[in-house]
Amino acid sequence: MKKSQRLRWQAAAIMTAAALGVAACSSSSSSSASSSSSSSAALTASAPGITPTTITIGSHQPLTGPAAPGYSEIAPAANAYFQYVNANGGIYGRKIVYKYLDDAYNPTTTSSVVRQLVLQNGVYAIFNGLGTPTHLAAVSFLTSEKVPDVFVASGCTCWNQPSLYPQTFGWQTDYVREGKILGQYVAQHFKGKKVGYFYQNDEFGQDGVKGLDYEIPSSTVVSKQSYVPTNVNIGPAVAALHAAGAQVIVAFSIPAFTALLKLYTLKLSYSPTLVVSNVGTDPATLGGLVQAFAKQSGATVNGSALINGIITDGYSPPVGDTSNGWTALWKKVHDQYDAKAPFDGNVGYGMEVAYTFVQAMFKAGRNPTRASLVSAIEAGLPQGPVSAPFAYSSGDHAGVTGAYIGVIQNGAIVQQGSVLVTDTTATGPITTFTGTEQQAPASGVPSASS
């Protein structure tokens, strides 16, 4: 949710060239966790994927395909943090072994690689499987096999169904909450303006639109246009937004399609304000894509300059904030274990979610079972590096409960105002988070007692 920056841009540019030529606290409260958390207990092979020396987990990731630009950095960054933890004592002495396989953002491939990881590689858990349409192809199988399915790299509210998917947990701010927060900003700051939507036509985009519709008056929404990630010709959609007179476009799109949206508006000499969900706005990724795609059409542009002013949101410290202790930690890990990757928001994301997994494993106990990991998360996890609390409980498997508004300026997302928290209902208020964000531990590894 990796390759060199050059390969990222090259692969994405090839994908889009045709379209541009024509016109996105200690142990668990469960008995199984608490009984194995004694500091003197011998380490055992307590579950599939758990040996006295290792914890093997797996994932499906878009290392190639339409979602690869930017997202292909996430798993290597998470693995870099796991290597850092392994070098600093591991999880009760065990080292994390992370196997992530390429699904090319293709649900059929996702189903195949997840089965391989579970049935052939014998992983303990599936960690941070990336993508809404892709992970939906695997979640029922993981449920039937009772495999922990933790911290899906997608904000779909579908992961928060404990009765249907008892082992599955979201992690990032879900798209309905995100849509509400972005929608409130649009309603307050662009009152009277004509608004258009541009979204991926699956649960990702549909959840986002649901949240937007809760906050933006329907009378101001003049056009709703969708895309599918297998068709890069979004010219007709952008033309429809232009024809409808949309002065603000709110997008729930992956980075490649955010870049295409920007370039097609330029091609039409159309300059709406862009408000784009977090997953589609990492500045380094987006600026590079804009530049690469424009080059395929024979134009030379400054991609970073063209994305200045895009409004977005965030739920963790921006990687451009070098004074933040979490950013300093991720930079340290990046430089030691993942130095070939750009240091951007995708790398930060991978390390943040890996940190949360380490927190959960410490809570799951010294000799964890699959059930004890689920119980540990349901008992609640510390906020760690994210900007708002997690929702985790036995009845709620959603992740981060809020976000802040940000604006892209000079290649970085700059936070605007306070962190906001909300729920997924139409009437739930959006309020300012009044808690205290946590500081990074000096060791860079969460404590077993946290």
N, C-alpha and C positions, 0 to 999 in steps of 0.2 A: 504495500500500500501502500553491485548494481553496475550500472554501466557508467562509462565516462560521459561527461556532459556533451562531448562532441557526438557520441553515438546517439544520445537521447534526442538531440535536435535533428540529427540526420534521419533517424527512423521516423520521427513525427513529420518531418518535412516531406518525405517521400509519400507518406500516407495522405497528405492533404494537397499535394501538387495539382492533381487533376481537378479538384473542385475550384481551386483558386484560378486555374487557367480559364475555367468557364465563367465564372461570374463571382468538451468535460470530465487489634493489639496483640500481640503475640499470636497464639494459635486460634483456630476457629472455635466457635462455641459448640460445634458438633462433637459427639463423643469420639468419632474416628479421628478427628484432628487433634483434640486435646489429649487423647491417650497416647499419641505418638510424638508429642512436642517436648518431652523431657530432654534436657540438655545432655543427659547421660545415656539415652537410648541408642543402641547400636543402629547404624544405618543398614536398611534392608531393601530388598527388591519388593517394595510395598504395593506396586501397581504396574500395569503395562507402561512401558517407557521409563520406569524408575528402576535404577540399579543402585547399589551402594555408593557409586561414584558419579552417576550421570542422571540428568533429567532430559529426555528427548521429546521435543515438541515439533510440530510441523505447521505449514501454512501454504495457501495458494496465493500467488502474487502475479501481477501483470508485468513481468520482466520484458515482454514484447507486446505489440498490439496497440490499440488506440489509447489506452490508459497508461502506457509505459512512461511517457514523458513526465518526469517528476516522481510519479508513484513508484517507479522501479528502484528508487533510492531508499524506500522505507524499510524493507526487510533487511538489507545490509546494515542500515543504521541501527535497527533494533539488535541485530547480531553483534554489532560493535559494542553496544552497551552490555550485552550478555558476556562478551569476552572480557570486558572491564570487570564485571562482577565476578567472573570465574577467576580472574587474576587477583581478586581481593577477597578470597575466601569462599566464593560460591554461595549456594543455598545450603546452609548447614554442612558445608564441605563438598556438596555435589556440584558438578559443572553442568551448565545448560548447553545442550546440543540442539541447534536450531536448523531444521531442514525445511527450506522453502522452495516450492516448485512453481514453474511458470505455467499459468493458465491462459495467458494472452488476452485476458478479459473476455474469455469465451466460456459461457456457462457449461457447455458440454464438456469442455476440457477440465473445468473446475471439478465437476463430479468425478471424473476419472482420477485426477491427481489426489483428491482428498481420500478416495477409496484406497489408493496406493499407500498413502501416508498412514492410514489407520490399519489396513489389513496386511500390508507387506512390511512397512517400516515400524509398525507397532508404537506409534507415538502416544505419549501420555495425554496430550491435549492438542487441539487445533488453536493456534494463536494468531489473532489479527488477520484472518482471511480477508482479502481486500475486494470490495465491490458489492453493491446491492444485487444486481441481477446474477452475478456469479455465485455469491454465497447462498442465495436462495436455492441454487441447484444442489447444495450440499447439506443444508441445515437439517433436513428430515433424516437423512442417513446418519448424521452425527447424533441426532436424538435417539434413533433406534439402537445405536451402538453404545449409548450412554457415555460418549466422549465429551469432556469439557470443551466448550466452544467459546473461547474467552476473547473478549475485547475485539469484536468484529470491526474491521476498518470500513465502516459505513455508518451513517447516521439514520438509517431506516428505523422507524418505530417498530418494524416487524420483529426485531430481535428482543423486544421487551414483551414477551408473551410467556411468562414462566410456566403456565399450565400446559402450553403447547410445546414449548422448547425449554425444558427445565435446566438444561446445561448451557444455554446460550446467553451471552451478555454483550450488550453494546459497550462502547467506551466514549467516543467523542460526542459532542452535543448533537442530539438528533435533529433531523431536518425540519420537523414541525416547530420545535423550539427556535431553531435558527431562523426559520421563515417568519415566525412571530416577531423576533427581535429586529430583523431587517425590515419587516413590514411596518412595524411601529416607527422606525426611523424614517422610512419613506413617507408615511402618512403625516409625520410631524414636520419634516424638513422640505417636502415638495408638495405642500397643500395646494390643490387646484391644478397640479400638473397632470398631463396624460401619462399613464403608466402602461408599459407592456411587459409581458413575461416571456422568457426564453428558458426552456428547461428540458432535461433529458426525460424521454417518455418512458419512464419506469418508476418503481417505488421511490427512487432517489428524488427525481424531479417532482413527482406527484405529491410526496410528503412536503417538500419545500413549498409548493404552490398552496397546499392546504394551510400551512402556517401563514403565508402571505395573505391569503384571503380572509383569515381571521382578523387582520389588522388594517388592510388597505380597502377603502370604500370601493365597492364593486362598480360604482358609477364612474370612477376614474380609470378603471382598467379597460383599455381600448383594444387590446389584442393579446392573445395567448398563443405562442408559437413553440412547438416542440421539435426535438431532433432525436435520432437514434444514432448510437456511436459507430454503427457500421456504414453510415452515409455522411460523408463530409461536405456534401453540397448543401449548405444552409443558406445559400443565396436567396431562395424564395421566402424563407422564414424572415430573414432580415428585411427584405423588400416589403413584406407585409407589415412589419412593425413600423417601418418608415411611412408607408402609405396611410397607416392608421394615425400617424402623428404622435407616436409615443415619444415623450420628452425624457422619460426615465425608463430604462430597461433593467428589470430585476432578473438575474440569471441563476439557475441552479445547473451548473455545467462543469464537466471535467476540464482540466487545463487546456487541452488541445482545442476544445470547442469554445472556450472563453477567448482564446487567441483568434480563432476564426471569426467569432462575433465582432471583435474589435476591428479586424481587418476589413470585413465586409461593410461595416458602417463607414469606414474611411473611404472605401471604394465608391460608396454612394454619396459621398460628401455629406454624411449624416452624422451629427454629433450629439447623441443623447447622453445623459449621465448614466453610467453603468454602476449597478449595485449587484455584486456577485457573491455567492456563497463561498465560504472558506475553502472548500475543497478545490475550487477552480482558480485560486488567486495567489498561490505562492509567487512572490515577485520575481525571483530568479528564474523559476520555471516558465512563468508566463511571459516575461520579457524576452527570454531566449526563443520561445516558440513564435512570438510575434515577429521577431527579427528573421528567424529561419523561414517561416512561411512567406513573408514578404519577399525574401530573396528568391524563392521558387517562382514568384511572379515577375521577377526581374527588377524589383524595387530594393533600394538600400535605405533602411530606416534604423532609428535608434529605438529598439524594442522597449528598453527600460523607460525612456522618456514618454513613449506612447501610452504606457499603462499608468502614468501618474494621474492621480485623482480618482481612480477606481475605488469605490466604497465597498468594504467587505466586513467581515467579523472575525474574531479569534477567541480561542478558549485556553490559550497558553501564552507564556511570554514570547513576544516576537524575537526571532533570532538576531534581529538588528539591535536589540537592547543589550549591549555588551556589559552593562552595569548589573544585570540580573544574574543572581547566583546559579540559577538553572541553566541559563544560556552559557555561562562560563563552564559549567560541568559538561554540557553537550559538546562544546568546542574542544575541551580537553580530550574527551573520548574520541571525537571525530578525528582530531589530529593524530591520535595514537593508533586507532584501529580502522579508520574509514577515510583516510586523507585524500584518496583519489576522487571522492565524491565532492560536489560543491557543498558548502555549509549553508543550507537553506531550510525552509520550513518543513520540507518533507523529511529531512534528516532529523530535525528537532522532533517531529511527530513520532518517528520510529523509536527514538530514544525515550520519549515520554511514555509511550504505551508499554515499552519494555520495562521501564521502571515500575509501572503499576503492576505488571505481571510478577516482578520480583517481590513486591510488597505482598501480593496475594499468596505466593509460594511460601514465604516465611510464615504467614498466618495459617497455611494449610497443614503445617506440622512437620516434624522432623522426618517422619516416614509417611508421606502423604498418600492418600488414596484419591481416586478421581472424585469421589463424593466429598472428600474433605476440602478439595479446592473449591467446589461449588458452594459448600457451606461457608467457607472462609470469605468468599466474595459477598454472599448474602448477608453476612454479619456486618458488612460495611468496611470500606477501605478509606484510609487517610487521603486527603485531597492531593497531596504530593505536588507535582509540577503544574497542575492545571489551575485555571483561574476561578472555577466555581466547584462546589462540592459534587460528588457522585451521588446518584439516586439509589444505589444498591441496597436491596433488602430482599427478604424471601418473596415479597410480592411485587418487586420492581427490579427489573434487570436493565434499566436504562443507565447510561453513563453520566457524563458531565451535564449539569442542569442549566448552564447558561453560557453567555459569551459577552464580549464587548464589541463595539463598533470600531472599525479601523479604516484608515485611508492609506492607499499606496502612495508613498512620497519618496522619490530618489532611491528606488529599489528596495524599500522596506515598508512593512505595514506599521503605521504609527497609530497607537491606541487613542481613541477619542472618548473621553468620559469614563464612567465607571463600568464595572462588570454588572451585567443584568442577568437575573434568573427568572425562570418561568416554568410552566408545565406544558402539556400537549393539548390542553382543552381550549375551546373557543373563548371561554370566559375567564380563564385563569389569568391573574394579573402579571404584568412584567414589572419586577421590582429591582431595586438596587441591592446587590450583594453586600451585606454589612459585616461579613466575617473577615478573617485575616488569612491572606494567602500564605502558604507554608514556605519555609526557606529550604534550600538544598542542604542536605547533610554534608558535613565537612569531608567525610569519607567518600561521598558520591554513591553510597549504597544504603538503602533503607535499613533501619535497625530491625532485628528479629522481634523486638517488643513493640514496634510501631503498628 
